[in-house]
C-alpha cells in the first residue's frame, strides 16, 4: 500500500512520497505463497481519527485507512486467504512500514491481545474463496463492508457463479467490542 502527499500551492514538490526511506510504502502485507497473493481492487476509505466527542482520543493525529483484498479478475478463486484491513497512520509522515505482524487480528470474540503495535488491525475472511469486491464505508466509528464467496459445487466457467454475500460492521478503533459483544457483527448473509 502506497501513500502520496499532494502539496497544493507548492511548485517545488507538488507530489511527494510519504515516509522517509520507505519510498511511499505505508504497508506491506502480502507474502510469498499463493495463499498470500492478496490484491487490492477497491478504493481505500480514509477518515480522521481526531473526531472524539469525549476529547479522550488517543488516536489524535492519525488517519484510519480501511480496505479489503479480493481478486476481482477471478471472483471464483479459492486459493487466496483474503483479509479486511484497518490501518492507523500518522497525518504527516510514516513512522515505518506496517506489516501484518504489527497489526492486531480481530475476530468475532474481539481483538487478539497477543499481537500488534497500535498500527491497526485485520479481519481474516474465513470462508473458502471469501473476498472483498466493493468499497467500504465508515459511518460514525463503524466501518461497513461486503464480501462474496462462491459456492464451490456450482462453479461453471460459462455462467455466473452464485455465492454468499455478507455485510460486516466493525468498530473503527478496533480496541473495544461492539455493543452486542465481539469486534464485528455479520449484518446480513444471502445465498441458497
C-alpha positions as CSV (number, residue, x, y, z in Angstrom):
1,X,0.0,0.0,0.0
2,X,1.5,3.4,-1.0
3,X,0.7,6.9,0.1
4,X,1.3,10.0,-1.9
5,X,1.3,13.5,-0.4
6,X,-0.3,16.2,-2.6
7,X,1.1,19.6,-1.6
8,X,-1.2,22.2,-3.1
9,X,0.3,25.6,-3.8
10,X,3.8,24.3,-3.9
11,X,5.8,24.4,-7.1
12,X,8.9,22.7,-5.9
13,X,7.3,19.4,-4.8
14,X,3.6,19.2,-5.7
15,X,3.5,15.5,-5.1
16,X,5.8,13.6,-2.8
17,X,6.1,10.1,-1.4
18,X,5.2,9.8,2.3
19,X,7.6,8.4,4.8
20,X,11.3,8.9,4.8
21,X,13.2,5.9,3.4
22,X,10.1,3.9,2.6
23,X,9.5,5.2,-1.0
24,X,5.9,5.9,-0.1
25,X,5.1,2.4,1.1
26,X,2.9,2.5,4.2
27,X,2.1,-1.2,4.4
28,X,3.5,-4.4,3.1
29,X,1.0,-7.2,4.0
30,X,1.4,-9.8,1.2
31,X,3.6,-12.8,1.3
32,X,5.5,-15.2,-1.0
33,X,3.0,-18.1,-1.0
34,X,0.0,-18.4,-3.3
35,X,-2.4,-18.1,-0.4
36,X,-0.8,-14.7,0.5
37,X,-1.0,-13.2,-3.0
38,X,-3.6,-10.6,-1.9
39,X,-4.8,-7.9,-4.3
40,X,-6.5,-4.6,-3.7
41,X,-9.1,-3.8,-6.3
42,X,-11.2,-1.3,-4.3
43,X,-10.6,2.3,-3.2
44,X,-9.5,2.8,0.4
45,X,-11.8,4.6,2.8
46,X,-9.8,7.2,4.7
47,X,-11.1,9.1,7.8
48,X,-9.6,11.2,10.5
49,X,-9.3,9.6,14.0
50,X,-9.3,13.1,15.6
51,X,-13.0,13.4,16.0
52,X,-13.8,12.3,19.5
53,X,-16.8,13.7,21.3
54,X,-15.3,12.9,24.7
55,X,-12.0,14.6,23.9
56,X,-10.1,11.5,25.1
57,X,-8.9,10.3,21.7
58,X,-5.6,8.5,22.0
59,X,-5.5,8.3,18.2
60,X,-5.4,12.0,17.5
61,X,-3.1,13.0,14.6
62,X,-3.8,9.7,12.8
63,X,-5.8,8.6,9.8
64,X,-7.7,5.4,9.6
65,X,-7.4,3.6,6.2
66,X,-10.0,0.8,5.6
67,X,-9.5,-1.6,2.7
68,X,-10.2,-5.2,1.8
69,X,-8.5,-7.7,-0.5
70,X,-10.0,-9.7,-3.2
71,X,-9.1,-11.0,-6.7
72,X,-11.8,-9.2,-8.8
73,X,-10.4,-10.6,-12.0
74,X,-11.2,-14.1,-10.7
75,X,-14.0,-13.9,-8.2
76,X,-14.3,-17.8,-8.0
77,X,-10.7,-18.2,-7.0
78,X,-10.4,-20.0,-3.7
79,X,-6.6,-20.3,-3.3
80,X,-6.0,-16.8,-1.7
81,X,-6.6,-16.1,2.0
82,X,-8.1,-12.6,1.8
83,X,-8.5,-10.1,4.7
84,X,-10.0,-6.8,5.6
85,X,-7.6,-4.2,7.0
86,X,-7.9,-1.1,9.2
87,X,-4.5,0.8,9.1
88,X,-3.8,3.6,11.5
89,X,-1.2,6.0,10.1
90,X,0.1,9.5,11.1
91,X,-1.1,12.6,9.2
92,X,2.4,13.8,8.5
93,X,4.8,11.1,7.6
94,X,5.0,7.4,8.1
95,X,6.9,6.1,11.1
96,X,7.7,2.9,9.3
97,X,6.2,0.2,7.0
98,X,3.2,-1.6,8.5
99,X,3.4,-5.4,8.3
100,X,0.8,-8.0,9.2
101,X,2.9,-8.8,12.3
102,X,2.4,-5.2,13.5
103,X,-1.4,-5.4,13.3
104,X,-3.8,-7.0,15.8
105,X,-6.1,-9.7,14.5
106,X,-9.7,-9.3,15.2
107,X,-12.4,-12.0,15.1
108,X,-15.9,-12.5,16.4
109,X,-14.7,-12.7,20.0
110,X,-12.7,-9.4,19.8
111,X,-9.2,-8.2,19.3
112,X,-6.4,-10.7,19.8
113,X,-4.4,-9.2,22.6
114,X,-1.3,-11.1,21.7
115,X,-0.3,-9.1,18.6
116,X,0.0,-5.7,17.1
117,X,1.7,-2.4,17.8
118,X,-1.1,0.0,17.5
119,X,-0.7,0.3,13.7
120,X,-4.2,-1.1,13.2
121,X,-6.0,-4.4,12.8
122,X,-7.1,-7.0,10.3
123,X,-10.0,-9.5,10.0
124,X,-9.3,-12.8,8.4
125,X,-12.0,-13.8,5.9
126,X,-12.6,-17.5,6.9
127,X,-14.9,-18.9,4.2
128,X,-13.2,-20.6,1.2
129,X,-12.7,-18.0,-1.5
130,X,-14.3,-15.2,0.5
131,X,-13.2,-11.8,-0.7
132,X,-14.0,-8.1,-0.6
133,X,-15.1,-6.8,-4.0
134,X,-16.6,-3.4,-3.2
135,X,-15.5,-0.2,-1.3
136,X,-16.1,0.1,2.4
137,X,-17.9,2.9,4.2
138,X,-17.2,4.5,7.6
139,X,-20.3,5.7,9.5
140,X,-19.5,7.3,12.9
141,X,-16.9,4.9,14.4
142,X,-18.1,1.8,12.5
143,X,-16.8,0.5,9.1
144,X,-19.2,-1.4,6.9
145,X,-18.1,-3.7,4.0
146,X,-19.4,-6.5,1.9
147,X,-17.8,-9.9,1.0
148,X,-18.6,-12.6,-1.5
149,X,-17.6,-16.2,-1.6
150,X,-18.6,-18.6,-4.4
151,X,-20.3,-21.9,-4.0
152,X,-17.6,-24.5,-4.9
153,X,-20.0,-27.1,-6.0
154,X,-21.7,-24.8,-8.5
155,X,-18.7,-23.2,-10.3
156,X,-19.2,-23.0,-14.1
157,X,-16.9,-21.0,-16.3
158,X,-19.7,-20.3,-18.8
159,X,-22.3,-18.9,-16.4
160,X,-22.3,-16.6,-13.4
161,X,-21.4,-18.4,-10.2
162,X,-23.8,-18.0,-7.3
163,X,-22.4,-17.5,-3.9
164,X,-22.9,-16.0,-0.4
165,X,-22.8,-12.2,0.1
166,X,-22.1,-10.9,3.6
167,X,-22.2,-7.4,5.1
168,X,-19.9,-6.8,8.1
169,X,-19.9,-4.0,10.6
170,X,-16.7,-3.4,12.7
171,X,-15.5,-0.9,15.3
172,X,-13.1,1.6,13.7
173,X,-10.7,1.9,16.6
174,X,-10.7,-1.8,16.9
175,X,-9.8,-1.7,20.6
176,X,-13.2,-2.5,22.0
177,X,-16.1,-4.8,21.3
178,X,-19.3,-3.6,19.6
179,X,-22.3,-3.1,21.8
180,X,-23.5,-6.6,21.2
181,X,-20.2,-8.2,22.1
182,X,-17.3,-9.2,19.8
183,X,-15.5,-6.8,17.5
184,X,-17.6,-7.4,14.4
185,X,-21.2,-8.2,13.6
186,X,-22.4,-10.1,10.5
187,X,-25.3,-7.9,9.4
188,X,-26.6,-10.0,6.6
189,X,-25.8,-13.1,4.6
190,X,-27.6,-14.2,1.4
191,X,-27.4,-17.2,-0.8
192,X,-29.1,-20.5,-1.3
